[in-house]
Amino acid sequence: MATANSRLTAQGQISVPAEIRRKLGLGPGAVMEWHEIDGEIVVRRAGRFTSADIRQAIFPQGVPVGQGPVDTKAALRAHARRRHAGR
C-alpha cells in the first residue's frame, strides 16, 4: 500500500483515508483502537482479534501439554455410539 496521509484538525480529529476504511471495513460510527507499541502507534478496528490474541485469552499459561490433534470424525462416531448404546 502507498503511504496515506491525514491532517489533524484543531478539534483533534482526523479523516481516515478511503483505502484504509475499505480495507478495515470501517463505516460511520465504527470504533478504532489506538495502541502505542515500541514507540509506534498502531491503529486497528475494535473488536477484531488475531489468532494470537484468542490463543492467549484461552490459554494464558500456554497450551496444555499432552493434548494433540483429534480425529473429529472418529470422536463424533464414538460419541454417537456412547449416546445411543442403550437404545
PyMOL Python script that loads the backbone (N, CA, C, O; Angstrom):
from pymol import cmd

cmd.read_pdbstr("""\
ATOM      1  N   MET A   1       0.839  -1.172   0.000  1.00  0.00           N
ATOM      2  CA  MET A   1       0.000   0.000   0.000  1.00  0.00           C
ATOM      3  C   MET A   1       0.884   1.234   0.000  1.00  0.00           C
ATOM      4  O   MET A   1       1.919   1.268   0.665  1.00  0.00           O
ATOM      5  N   ALA A   2       0.477   2.231  -0.737  1.00  0.00           N
ATOM      6  CA  ALA A   2       1.187   3.504  -0.752  1.00  0.00           C
ATOM      7  C   ALA A   2       0.919   4.233   0.563  1.00  0.00           C
ATOM      8  O   ALA A   2      -0.018   3.899   1.288  1.00  0.00           O
ATOM      9  N   THR A   3       1.740   5.217   0.858  1.00  0.00           N
ATOM     10  CA  THR A   3       1.564   5.999   2.071  1.00  0.00           C
ATOM     11  C   THR A   3       0.276   6.806   1.984  1.00  0.00           C
ATOM     12  O   THR A   3      -0.003   7.431   0.962  1.00  0.00           O
ATOM     13  N   ALA A   4      -0.504   6.789   3.053  1.00  0.00           N
ATOM     14  CA  ALA A   4      -1.733   7.575   3.132  1.00  0.00           C
ATOM     15  C   ALA A   4      -1.530   8.645   4.195  1.00  0.00           C
ATOM     16  O   ALA A   4      -0.992   8.367   5.267  1.00  0.00           O
ATOM     17  N   ASN A   5      -1.952   9.848   3.903  1.00  0.00           N
ATOM     18  CA  ASN A   5      -1.784  10.968   4.834  1.00  0.00           C
ATOM     19  C   ASN A   5      -3.129  11.469   5.319  1.00  0.00           C
ATOM     20  O   ASN A   5      -4.123  11.415   4.595  1.00  0.00           O
ATOM     21  N   SER A   6      -3.153  11.954   6.541  1.00  0.00           N
ATOM     22  CA  SER A   6      -4.330  12.597   7.124  1.00  0.00           C
ATOM     23  C   SER A   6      -3.871  13.867   7.809  1.00  0.00           C
ATOM     24  O   SER A   6      -2.725  13.976   8.244  1.00  0.00           O
ATOM     25  N   ARG A   7      -4.776  14.826   7.899  1.00  0.00           N
ATOM     26  CA  ARG A   7      -4.470  16.084   8.564  1.00  0.00           C
ATOM     27  C   ARG A   7      -5.267  16.159   9.867  1.00  0.00           C
ATOM     28  O   ARG A   7      -6.452  15.831   9.903  1.00  0.00           O
ATOM     29  N   LEU A   8      -4.604  16.593  10.924  1.00  0.00           N
ATOM     30  CA  LEU A   8      -5.229  16.752  12.227  1.00  0.00           C
ATOM     31  C   LEU A   8      -5.923  18.107  12.280  1.00  0.00           C
ATOM     32  O   LEU A   8      -5.312  19.131  11.976  1.00  0.00           O
ATOM     33  N   THR A   9      -7.208  18.117  12.669  1.00  0.00           N
ATOM     34  CA  THR A   9      -7.941  19.377  12.763  1.00  0.00           C
ATOM     35  C   THR A   9      -7.687  20.033  14.120  1.00  0.00           C
ATOM     36  O   THR A   9      -7.087  19.429  15.009  1.00  0.00           O
ATOM     37  N   ALA A  10      -8.144  21.261  14.265  1.00  0.00           N
ATOM     38  CA  ALA A  10      -7.999  21.985  15.529  1.00  0.00           C
ATOM     39  C   ALA A  10      -8.760  21.287  16.658  1.00  0.00           C
ATOM     40  O   ALA A  10      -8.424  21.454  17.830  1.00  0.00           O
ATOM     41  N   GLN A  11      -9.780  20.508  16.309  1.00  0.00           N
ATOM     42  CA  GLN A  11     -10.557  19.775  17.308  1.00  0.00           C
ATOM     43  C   GLN A  11      -9.948  18.406  17.623  1.00  0.00           C
ATOM     44  O   GLN A  11     -10.530  17.637  18.388  1.00  0.00           O
ATOM     45  N   GLY A  12      -8.785  18.094  17.045  1.00  0.00           N
ATOM     46  CA  GLY A  12      -8.120  16.823  17.308  1.00  0.00           C
ATOM     47  C   GLY A  12      -8.671  15.666  16.496  1.00  0.00           C
ATOM     48  O   GLY A  12      -8.457  14.510  16.861  1.00  0.00           O
ATOM     49  N   GLN A  13      -9.373  15.942  15.408  1.00  0.00           N
ATOM     50  CA  GLN A  13      -9.953  14.893  14.577  1.00  0.00           C
ATOM     51  C   GLN A  13      -9.101  14.646  13.343  1.00  0.00           C
ATOM     52  O   GLN A  13      -8.386  15.531  12.874  1.00  0.00           O
ATOM     53  N   ILE A  14      -9.193  13.420  12.825  1.00  0.00           N
ATOM     54  CA  ILE A  14      -8.534  13.098  11.560  1.00  0.00           C
ATOM     55  C   ILE A  14      -9.546  12.416  10.654  1.00  0.00           C
ATOM     56  O   ILE A  14     -10.555  11.889  11.121  1.00  0.00           O
ATOM     57  N   SER A  15      -9.271  12.428   9.368  1.00  0.00           N
ATOM     58  CA  SER A  15     -10.064  11.661   8.407  1.00  0.00           C
ATOM     59  C   SER A  15      -9.272  10.417   8.053  1.00  0.00           C
ATOM     60  O   SER A  15      -8.076  10.496   7.772  1.00  0.00           O
ATOM     61  N   VAL A  16      -9.932   9.273   8.066  1.00  0.00           N
ATOM     62  CA  VAL A  16      -9.282   8.021   7.690  1.00  0.00           C
ATOM     63  C   VAL A  16      -9.390   7.899   6.174  1.00  0.00           C
ATOM     64  O   VAL A  16     -10.493   7.955   5.630  1.00  0.00           O
ATOM     65  N   PRO A  17      -8.265   7.734   5.484  1.00  0.00           N
ATOM     66  CA  PRO A  17      -8.300   7.628   4.024  1.00  0.00           C
ATOM     67  C   PRO A  17      -9.234   6.505   3.554  1.00  0.00           C
ATOM     68  O   PRO A  17      -9.362   5.474   4.214  1.00  0.00           O
ATOM     69  N   ALA A  18      -9.880   6.722   2.408  1.00  0.00           N
ATOM     70  CA  ALA A  18     -10.872   5.782   1.878  1.00  0.00           C
ATOM     71  C   ALA A  18     -10.306   4.374   1.715  1.00  0.00           C
ATOM     72  O   ALA A  18     -10.988   3.399   2.030  1.00  0.00           O
ATOM     73  N   GLU A  19      -9.079   4.254   1.231  1.00  0.00           N
ATOM     74  CA  GLU A  19      -8.481   2.931   1.030  1.00  0.00           C
ATOM     75  C   GLU A  19      -8.360   2.181   2.355  1.00  0.00           C
ATOM     76  O   GLU A  19      -8.602   0.975   2.411  1.00  0.00           O
ATOM     77  N   ILE A  20      -7.989   2.885   3.409  1.00  0.00           N
ATOM     78  CA  ILE A  20      -7.870   2.268   4.740  1.00  0.00           C
ATOM     79  C   ILE A  20      -9.250   1.876   5.260  1.00  0.00           C
ATOM     80  O   ILE A  20      -9.415   0.791   5.817  1.00  0.00           O
ATOM     81  N   ARG A  21     -10.238   2.746   5.083  1.00  0.00           N
ATOM     82  CA  ARG A  21     -11.609   2.429   5.521  1.00  0.00           C
ATOM     83  C   ARG A  21     -12.109   1.159   4.843  1.00  0.00           C
ATOM     84  O   ARG A  21     -12.724   0.307   5.486  1.00  0.00           O
ATOM     85  N   ARG A  22     -11.847   1.035   3.549  1.00  0.00           N
ATOM     86  CA  ARG A  22     -12.287  -0.165   2.820  1.00  0.00           C
ATOM     87  C   ARG A  22     -11.574  -1.411   3.339  1.00  0.00           C
ATOM     88  O   ARG A  22     -12.210  -2.438   3.573  1.00  0.00           O
ATOM     89  N   LYS A  23     -10.269  -1.325   3.520  1.00  0.00           N
ATOM     90  CA  LYS A  23      -9.503  -2.494   3.979  1.00  0.00           C
ATOM     91  C   LYS A  23      -9.926  -2.952   5.372  1.00  0.00           C
ATOM     92  O   LYS A  23      -9.965  -4.151   5.649  1.00  0.00           O
ATOM     93  N   LEU A  24     -10.243  -1.999   6.247  1.00  0.00           N
ATOM     94  CA  LEU A  24     -10.634  -2.339   7.616  1.00  0.00           C
ATOM     95  C   LEU A  24     -12.137  -2.539   7.773  1.00  0.00           C
ATOM     96  O   LEU A  24     -12.601  -2.949   8.837  1.00  0.00           O
ATOM     97  N   GLY A  25     -12.900  -2.252   6.720  1.00  0.00           N
ATOM     98  CA  GLY A  25     -14.350  -2.382   6.801  1.00  0.00           C
ATOM     99  C   GLY A  25     -14.973  -1.354   7.727  1.00  0.00           C
ATOM    100  O   GLY A  25     -15.934  -1.649   8.437  1.00  0.00           O
ATOM    101  N   LEU A  26     -14.426  -0.148   7.719  1.00  0.00           N
ATOM    102  CA  LEU A  26     -14.914   0.914   8.605  1.00  0.00           C
ATOM    103  C   LEU A  26     -16.032   1.701   7.943  1.00  0.00           C
ATOM    104  O   LEU A  26     -15.967   2.008   6.753  1.00  0.00           O
ATOM    105  N   GLY A  27     -17.043   2.020   8.711  1.00  0.00           N
ATOM    106  CA  GLY A  27     -18.135   2.861   8.258  1.00  0.00           C
ATOM    107  C   GLY A  27     -18.440   3.882   9.332  1.00  0.00           C
ATOM    108  O   GLY A  27     -17.760   3.928  10.357  1.00  0.00           O
ATOM    109  N   PRO A  28     -19.451   4.700   9.109  1.00  0.00           N
ATOM    110  CA  PRO A  28     -19.816   5.704  10.111  1.00  0.00           C
ATOM    111  C   PRO A  28     -20.111   5.049  11.466  1.00  0.00           C
ATOM    112  O   PRO A  28     -20.850   4.068  11.543  1.00  0.00           O
ATOM    113  N   GLY A  29     -19.536   5.593  12.504  1.00  0.00           N
ATOM    114  CA  GLY A  29     -19.742   5.071  13.853  1.00  0.00           C
ATOM    115  C   GLY A  29     -18.806   3.937  14.241  1.00  0.00           C
ATOM    116  O   GLY A  29     -18.864   3.456  15.373  1.00  0.00           O
ATOM    117  N   ALA A  30     -17.943   3.500  13.325  1.00  0.00           N
ATOM    118  CA  ALA A  30     -17.006   2.415  13.641  1.00  0.00           C
ATOM    119  C   ALA A  30     -16.037   2.872  14.729  1.00  0.00           C
ATOM    120  O   ALA A  30     -15.660   4.042  14.789  1.00  0.00           O
ATOM    121  N   VAL A  31     -15.644   1.942  15.578  1.00  0.00           N
ATOM    122  CA  VAL A  31     -14.724   2.240  16.671  1.00  0.00           C
ATOM    123  C   VAL A  31     -13.349   1.686  16.306  1.00  0.00           C
ATOM    124  O   VAL A  31     -13.223   0.554  15.839  1.00  0.00           O
ATOM    125  N   MET A  32     -12.326   2.502  16.528  1.00  0.00           N
ATOM    126  CA  MET A  32     -10.952   2.093  16.252  1.00  0.00           C
ATOM    127  C   MET A  32     -10.168   2.122  17.550  1.00  0.00           C
ATOM    128  O   MET A  32     -10.415   2.956  18.420  1.00  0.00           O
ATOM    129  N   GLU A  33      -9.215   1.198  17.673  1.00  0.00           N
ATOM    130  CA  GLU A  33      -8.339   1.141  18.845  1.00  0.00           C
ATOM    131  C   GLU A  33      -6.983   1.715  18.472  1.00  0.00           C
ATOM    132  O   GLU A  33      -6.480   1.482  17.373  1.00  0.00           O
ATOM    133  N   TRP A  34      -6.397   2.464  19.390  1.00  0.00           N
ATOM    134  CA  TRP A  34      -5.074   3.056  19.198  1.00  0.00           C
ATOM    135  C   TRP A  34      -4.158   2.469  20.252  1.00  0.00           C
ATOM    136  O   TRP A  34      -4.470   2.519  21.442  1.00  0.00           O
ATOM    137  N   HIS A  35      -3.033   1.914  19.832  1.00  0.00           N
ATOM    138  CA  HIS A  35      -2.067   1.309  20.748  1.00  0.00           C
ATOM    139  C   HIS A  35      -0.687   1.886  20.478  1.00  0.00           C
ATOM    140  O   HIS A  35      -0.319   2.129  19.329  1.00  0.00           O
ATOM    141  N   GLU A  36       0.079   2.106  21.552  1.00  0.00           N
ATOM    142  CA  GLU A  36       1.478   2.513  21.407  1.00  0.00           C
ATOM    143  C   GLU A  36       2.306   1.267  21.678  1.00  0.00           C
ATOM    144  O   GLU A  36       2.276   0.724  22.782  1.00  0.00           O
ATOM    145  N   ILE A  37       3.048   0.813  20.665  1.00  0.00           N
ATOM    146  CA  ILE A  37       3.864  -0.390  20.776  1.00  0.00           C
ATOM    147  C   ILE A  37       5.272  -0.055  20.312  1.00  0.00           C
ATOM    148  O   ILE A  37       5.488   0.278  19.147  1.00  0.00           O
ATOM    149  N   ASP A  38       6.227  -0.145  21.226  1.00  0.00           N
ATOM    150  CA  ASP A  38       7.639   0.119  20.910  1.00  0.00           C
ATOM    151  C   ASP A  38       7.832   1.456  20.198  1.00  0.00           C
ATOM    152  O   ASP A  38       8.579   1.537  19.223  1.00  0.00           O
ATOM    153  N   GLY A  39       7.169   2.491  20.675  1.00  0.00           N
ATOM    154  CA  GLY A  39       7.345   3.828  20.118  1.00  0.00           C
ATOM    155  C   GLY A  39       6.565   4.101  18.847  1.00  0.00           C
ATOM    156  O   GLY A  39       6.679   5.191  18.285  1.00  0.00           O
ATOM    157  N   GLU A  40       5.774   3.143  18.373  1.00  0.00           N
ATOM    158  CA  GLU A  40       4.954   3.347  17.182  1.00  0.00           C
ATOM    159  C   GLU A  40       3.488   3.268  17.566  1.00  0.00           C
ATOM    160  O   GLU A  40       3.124   2.562  18.507  1.00  0.00           O
ATOM    161  N   ILE A  41       2.647   3.992  16.842  1.00  0.00           N
ATOM    162  CA  ILE A  41       1.211   3.956  17.075  1.00  0.00           C
ATOM    163  C   ILE A  41       0.592   2.973  16.093  1.00  0.00           C
ATOM    164  O   ILE A  41       0.807   3.064  14.884  1.00  0.00           O
ATOM    165  N   VAL A  42      -0.181   2.033  16.628  1.00  0.00           N
ATOM    166  CA  VAL A  42      -0.875   1.040  15.810  1.00  0.00           C
ATOM    167  C   VAL A  42      -2.367   1.298  15.956  1.00  0.00           C
ATOM    168  O   VAL A  42      -2.886   1.381  17.069  1.00  0.00           O
ATOM    169  N   VAL A  43      -3.051   1.424  14.827  1.00  0.00           N
ATOM    170  CA  VAL A  43      -4.495   1.657  14.823  1.00  0.00           C
ATOM    171  C   VAL A  43      -5.152   0.445  14.184  1.00  0.00           C
ATOM    172  O   VAL A  43      -4.745   0.004  13.109  1.00  0.00           O
ATOM    173  N   ARG A  44      -6.181  -0.100  14.855  1.00  0.00           N
ATOM    174  CA  ARG A  44      -6.915  -1.211  14.266  1.00  0.00           C
ATOM    175  C   ARG A  44      -8.387  -1.092  14.612  1.00  0.00           C
ATOM    176  O   ARG A  44      -8.768  -0.399  15.554  1.00  0.00           O
ATOM    177  N   ARG A  45      -9.188  -1.766  13.848  1.00  0.00           N
ATOM    178  CA  ARG A  45     -10.626  -1.763  14.088  1.00  0.00           C
ATOM    179  C   ARG A  45     -10.893  -2.500  15.394  1.00  0.00           C
ATOM    180  O   ARG A  45     -10.372  -3.594  15.609  1.00  0.00           O
ATOM    181  N   ALA A  46     -11.689  -1.915  16.253  1.00  0.00           N
ATOM    182  CA  ALA A  46     -12.017  -2.537  17.536  1.00  0.00           C
ATOM    183  C   ALA A  46     -12.858  -3.782  17.296  1.00  0.00           C
ATOM    184  O   ALA A  46     -13.675  -3.833  16.377  1.00  0.00           O
ATOM    185  N   GLY A  47     -12.643  -4.778  18.138  1.00  0.00           N
ATOM    186  CA  GLY A  47     -13.448  -5.984  18.051  1.00  0.00           C
ATOM    187  C   GLY A  47     -12.851  -7.066  17.182  1.00  0.00           C
ATOM    188  O   GLY A  47     -13.372  -8.180  17.151  1.00  0.00           O
ATOM    189  N   ARG A  48     -11.791  -6.778  16.486  1.00  0.00           N
ATOM    190  CA  ARG A  48     -11.136  -7.803  15.684  1.00  0.00           C
ATOM    191  C   ARG A  48      -9.913  -8.273  16.446  1.00  0.00           C
ATOM    192  O   ARG A  48      -9.102  -7.472  16.912  1.00  0.00           O
ATOM    193  N   PHE A  49      -9.799  -9.559  16.562  1.00  0.00           N
ATOM    194  CA  PHE A  49      -8.697 -10.126  17.316  1.00  0.00           C
ATOM    195  C   PHE A  49      -7.887 -11.050  16.423  1.00  0.00           C
ATOM    196  O   PHE A  49      -8.432 -11.708  15.536  1.00  0.00           O
ATOM    197  N   THR A  50      -6.606 -11.093  16.658  1.00  0.00           N
ATOM    198  CA  THR A  50      -5.753 -12.018  15.930  1.00  0.00           C
ATOM    199  C   THR A  50      -5.867 -13.393  16.579  1.00  0.00           C
ATOM    200  O   THR A  50      -6.351 -13.517  17.704  1.00  0.00           O
ATOM    201  N   SER A  51      -5.423 -14.411  15.876  1.00  0.00           N
ATOM    202  CA  SER A  51      -5.449 -15.753  16.458  1.00  0.00           C
ATOM    203  C   SER A  51      -4.553 -15.817  17.693  1.00  0.00           C
ATOM    204  O   SER A  51      -4.829 -16.569  18.628  1.00  0.00           O
ATOM    205  N   ALA A  52      -3.480 -15.025  17.693  1.00  0.00           N
ATOM    206  CA  ALA A  52      -2.599 -14.980  18.869  1.00  0.00           C
ATOM    207  C   ALA A  52      -3.333 -14.377  20.067  1.00  0.00           C
ATOM    208  O   ALA A  52      -3.152 -14.843  21.192  1.00  0.00           O
ATOM    209  N   ASP A  53      -4.161 -13.344  19.847  1.00  0.00           N
ATOM    210  CA  ASP A  53      -4.952 -12.751  20.929  1.00  0.00           C
ATOM    211  C   ASP A  53      -5.911 -13.783  21.520  1.00  0.00           C
ATOM    212  O   ASP A  53      -6.030 -13.900  22.740  1.00  0.00           O
ATOM    213  N   ILE A  54      -6.591 -14.528  20.652  1.00  0.00           N
ATOM    214  CA  ILE A  54      -7.568 -15.521  21.104  1.00  0.00           C
ATOM    215  C   ILE A  54      -6.868 -16.657  21.845  1.00  0.00           C
ATOM    216  O   ILE A  54      -7.336 -17.104  22.892  1.00  0.00           O
ATOM    217  N   ARG A  55      -5.751 -17.118  21.298  1.00  0.00           N
ATOM    218  CA  ARG A  55      -4.991 -18.198  21.942  1.00  0.00           C
ATOM    219  C   ARG A  55      -4.535 -17.776  23.335  1.00  0.00           C
ATOM    220  O   ARG A  55      -4.617 -18.563  24.278  1.00  0.00           O
ATOM    221  N   GLN A  56      -4.055 -16.539  23.474  1.00  0.00           N
ATOM    222  CA  GLN A  56      -3.600 -16.027  24.766  1.00  0.00           C
ATOM    223  C   GLN A  56      -4.762 -15.932  25.750  1.00  0.00           C
ATOM    224  O   GLN A  56      -4.591 -16.201  26.939  1.00  0.00           O
ATOM    225  N   ALA A  57      -5.944 -15.551  25.262  1.00  0.00           N
ATOM    226  CA  ALA A  57      -7.110 -15.448  26.137  1.00  0.00           C
ATOM    227  C   ALA A  57      -7.573 -16.824  26.619  1.00  0.00           C
ATOM    228  O   ALA A  57      -7.986 -16.977  27.769  1.00  0.00           O
ATOM    229  N   ILE A  58      -7.502 -17.822  25.737  1.00  0.00           N
ATOM    230  CA  ILE A  58      -7.948 -19.167  26.096  1.00  0.00           C
ATOM    231  C   ILE A  58      -6.918 -19.888  26.960  1.00  0.00           C
ATOM    232  O   ILE A  58      -7.272 -20.576  27.918  1.00  0.00           O
ATOM    233  N   PHE A  59      -5.645 -19.727  26.616  1.00  0.00           N
ATOM    234  CA  PHE A  59      -4.565 -20.423  27.316  1.00  0.00           C
ATOM    235  C   PHE A  59      -3.558 -19.420  27.866  1.00  0.00           C
ATOM    236  O   PHE A  59      -2.461 -19.303  27.318  1.00  0.00           O
ATOM    237  N   PRO A  60      -3.898 -18.682  28.946  1.00  0.00           N
ATOM    238  CA  PRO A  60      -2.974 -17.663  29.451  1.00  0.00           C
ATOM    239  C   PRO A  60      -1.633 -18.234  29.933  1.00  0.00           C
ATOM    240  O   PRO A  60      -0.621 -17.534  29.896  1.00  0.00           O
ATOM    241  N   GLN A  61      -1.614 -19.494  30.383  1.00  0.00           N
ATOM    242  CA  GLN A  61      -0.355 -20.110  30.815  1.00  0.00           C
ATOM    243  C   GLN A  61       0.279 -20.954  29.711  1.00  0.00           C
ATOM    244  O   GLN A  61       1.250 -21.666  29.965  1.00  0.00           O
ATOM    245  N   GLY A  62      -0.241 -20.890  28.523  1.00  0.00           N
ATOM    246  CA  GLY A  62       0.269 -21.698  27.415  1.00  0.00           C
ATOM    247  C   GLY A  62      -0.640 -22.886  27.143  1.00  0.00           C
ATOM    248  O   GLY A  62      -1.498 -23.224  27.958  1.00  0.00           O
ATOM    249  N   VAL A  63      -0.446 -23.506  26.009  1.00  0.00           N
ATOM    250  CA  VAL A  63      -1.270 -24.645  25.606  1.00  0.00           C
ATOM    251  C   VAL A  63      -0.977 -25.838  26.506  1.00  0.00           C
ATOM    252  O   VAL A  63       0.190 -26.143  26.754  1.00  0.00           O
ATOM    253  N   PRO A  64      -2.018 -26.528  27.007  1.00  0.00           N
ATOM    254  CA  PRO A  64      -1.804 -27.693  27.864  1.00  0.00           C
ATOM    255  C   PRO A  64      -0.978 -28.759  27.147  1.00  0.00           C
ATOM    256  O   PRO A  64      -1.143 -28.990  25.950  1.00  0.00           O
ATOM    257  N   VAL A  65      -0.093 -29.400  27.898  1.00  0.00           N
ATOM    258  CA  VAL A  65       0.779 -30.433  27.343  1.00  0.00           C
ATOM    259  C   VAL A  65      -0.002 -31.740  27.230  1.00  0.00           C
ATOM    260  O   VAL A  65      -0.851 -32.040  28.070  1.00  0.00           O
ATOM    261  N   GLY A  66       0.290 -32.508  26.192  1.00  0.00           N
ATOM    262  CA  GLY A  66      -0.304 -33.822  26.050  1.00  0.00           C
ATOM    263  C   GLY A  66      -1.606 -33.849  25.287  1.00  0.00           C
ATOM    264  O   GLY A  66      -2.203 -34.915  25.134  1.00  0.00           O
ATOM    265  N   GLN A  67      -2.061 -32.725  24.810  1.00  0.00           N
ATOM    266  CA  GLN A  67      -3.278 -32.698  24.023  1.00  0.00           C
ATOM    267  C   GLN A  67      -2.909 -32.422  22.574  1.00  0.00           C
ATOM    268  O   GLN A  67      -2.595 -31.293  22.198  1.00  0.00           O
ATOM    269  N   GLY A  68      -2.955 -33.467  21.779  1.00  0.00           N
ATOM    270  CA  GLY A  68      -2.601 -33.338  20.377  1.00  0.00           C
ATOM    271  C   GLY A  68      -3.841 -33.207  19.513  1.00  0.00           C
ATOM    272  O   GLY A  68      -4.946 -33.010  20.020  1.00  0.00           O
ATOM    273  N   PRO A  69      -3.654 -33.318  18.214  1.00  0.00           N
ATOM    274  CA  PRO A  69      -4.782 -33.219  17.291  1.00  0.00           C
ATOM    275  C   PRO A  69      -5.786 -34.349  17.525  1.00  0.00           C
ATOM    276  O   PRO A  69      -5.420 -35.435  17.976  1.00  0.00           O
ATOM    277  N   VAL A  70      -7.039 -34.084  17.218  1.00  0.00           N
ATOM    278  CA  VAL A  70      -8.112 -35.052  17.416  1.00  0.00           C
ATOM    279  C   VAL A  70      -8.720 -35.385  16.060  1.00  0.00           C
ATOM    280  O   VAL A  70      -8.931 -34.499  15.233  1.00  0.00           O
ATOM    281  N   ASP A  71      -9.001 -36.673  15.835  1.00  0.00           N
ATOM    282  CA  ASP A  71      -9.717 -37.095  14.635  1.00  0.00           C
ATOM    283  C   ASP A  71     -11.195 -36.808  14.898  1.00  0.00           C
ATOM    284  O   ASP A  71     -11.857 -37.559  15.615  1.00  0.00           O
ATOM    285  N   THR A  72     -11.702 -35.741  14.327  1.00  0.00           N
ATOM    286  CA  THR A  72     -13.059 -35.273  14.608  1.00  0.00           C
ATOM    287  C   THR A  72     -14.109 -36.316  14.253  1.00  0.00           C
ATOM    288  O   THR A  72     -15.026 -36.558  15.038  1.00  0.00           O
ATOM    289  N   LYS A  73     -13.991 -36.936  13.085  1.00  0.00           N
ATOM    290  CA  LYS A  73     -14.987 -37.935  12.672  1.00  0.00           C
ATOM    291  C   LYS A  73     -15.013 -39.119  13.634  1.00  0.00           C
ATOM    292  O   LYS A  73     -16.085 -39.596  14.005  1.00  0.00           O
ATOM    293  N   ALA A  74     -13.848 -39.587  14.034  1.00  0.00           N
ATOM    294  CA  ALA A  74     -13.786 -40.712  14.970  1.00  0.00           C
ATOM    295  C   ALA A  74     -14.378 -40.316  16.317  1.00  0.00           C
ATOM    296  O   ALA A  74     -15.082 -41.112  16.940  1.00  0.00           O
ATOM    297  N   ALA A  75     -14.104 -39.105  16.771  1.00  0.00           N
ATOM    298  CA  ALA A  75     -14.646 -38.632  18.048  1.00  0.00           C
ATOM    299  C   ALA A  75     -16.165 -38.532  17.985  1.00  0.00           C
ATOM    300  O   ALA A  75     -16.842 -38.879  18.953  1.00  0.00           O
ATOM    301  N   LEU A  76     -16.715 -38.066  16.864  1.00  0.00           N
ATOM    302  CA  LEU A  76     -18.173 -37.972  16.712  1.00  0.00           C
ATOM    303  C   LEU A  76     -18.810 -39.361  16.679  1.00  0.00           C
ATOM    304  O   LEU A  76     -19.862 -39.574  17.282  1.00  0.00           O
ATOM    305  N   ARG A  77     -18.176 -40.312  15.974  1.00  0.00           N
ATOM    306  CA  ARG A  77     -18.700 -41.685  15.938  1.00  0.00           C
ATOM    307  C   ARG A  77     -18.720 -42.288  17.344  1.00  0.00           C
ATOM    308  O   ARG A  77     -19.705 -42.908  17.745  1.00  0.00           O
ATOM    309  N   ALA A  78     -17.641 -42.104  18.079  1.00  0.00           N
ATOM    310  CA  ALA A  78     -17.565 -42.649  19.439  1.00  0.00           C
ATOM    311  C   ALA A  78     -18.625 -42.017  20.333  1.00  0.00           C
ATOM    312  O   ALA A  78     -19.253 -42.709  21.134  1.00  0.00           O
ATOM    313  N   HIS A  79     -18.826 -40.725  20.202  1.00  0.00           N
ATOM    314  CA  HIS A  79     -19.844 -40.035  20.997  1.00  0.00           C
ATOM    315  C   HIS A  79     -21.232 -40.576  20.659  1.00  0.00           C
ATOM    316  O   HIS A  79     -22.034 -40.831  21.558  1.00  0.00           O
ATOM    317  N   ALA A  80     -21.518 -40.752  19.362  1.00  0.00           N
ATOM    318  CA  ALA A  80     -22.824 -41.262  18.944  1.00  0.00           C
ATOM    319  C   ALA A  80     -23.040 -42.679  19.468  1.00  0.00           C
ATOM    320  O   ALA A  80     -24.140 -43.011  19.909  1.00  0.00           O
ATOM    321  N   ARG A  81     -22.000 -43.524  19.427  1.00  0.00           N
ATOM    322  CA  ARG A  81     -22.115 -44.893  19.946  1.00  0.00           C
ATOM    323  C   ARG A  81     -22.438 -44.883  21.440  1.00  0.00           C
ATOM    324  O   ARG A  81     -23.316 -45.614  21.899  1.00  0.00           O
ATOM    325  N   ARG A  82     -21.718 -44.045  22.194  1.00  0.00           N
ATOM    326  CA  ARG A  82     -21.966 -43.969  23.644  1.00  0.00           C
ATOM    327  C   ARG A  82     -23.369 -43.451  23.932  1.00  0.00           C
ATOM    328  O   ARG A  82     -24.061 -43.971  24.808  1.00  0.00           O
ATOM    329  N   ARG A  83     -23.780 -42.443  23.207  1.00  0.00           N
ATOM    330  CA  ARG A  83     -25.074 -41.814  23.468  1.00  0.00           C
ATOM    331  C   ARG A  83     -26.233 -42.753  23.138  1.00  0.00           C
ATOM    332  O   ARG A  83     -27.244 -42.766  23.840  1.00  0.00           O
ATOM    333  N   HIS A  84     -26.085 -43.538  22.068  1.00  0.00           N
ATOM    334  CA  HIS A  84     -27.188 -44.385  21.609  1.00  0.00           C
ATOM    335  C   HIS A  84     -26.968 -45.861  21.932  1.00  0.00           C
ATOM    336  O   HIS A  84     -27.645 -46.715  21.360  1.00  0.00           O
ATOM    337  N   ALA A  85     -26.052 -46.178  22.821  1.00  0.00           N
ATOM    338  CA  ALA A  85     -25.710 -47.570  23.129  1.00  0.00           C
ATOM    339  C   ALA A  85     -26.868 -48.330  23.767  1.00  0.00           C
ATOM    340  O   ALA A  85     -27.030 -49.521  23.502  1.00  0.00           O
ATOM    341  N   GLY A  86     -27.663 -47.688  24.586  1.00  0.00           N
ATOM    342  CA  GLY A  86     -28.734 -48.380  25.301  1.00  0.00           C
ATOM    343  C   GLY A  86     -30.040 -48.447  24.538  1.00  0.00           C
ATOM    344  O   GLY A  86     -31.038 -48.924  25.078  1.00  0.00           O
ATOM    345  N   ARG A  87     -30.066 -47.995  23.331  1.00  0.00           N
ATOM    346  CA  ARG A  87     -31.337 -47.964  22.582  1.00  0.00           C
ATOM    347  C   ARG A  87     -31.498 -49.139  21.685  1.00  0.00           C
ATOM    348  O   ARG A  87     -32.510 -49.254  20.994  1.00  0.00           O
TER     349      ARG A  87
END
""", "prot")
cmd.dss("prot")
cmd.show_as("cartoon", "prot")
cmd.util.cbc("prot")
cmd.orient("prot")
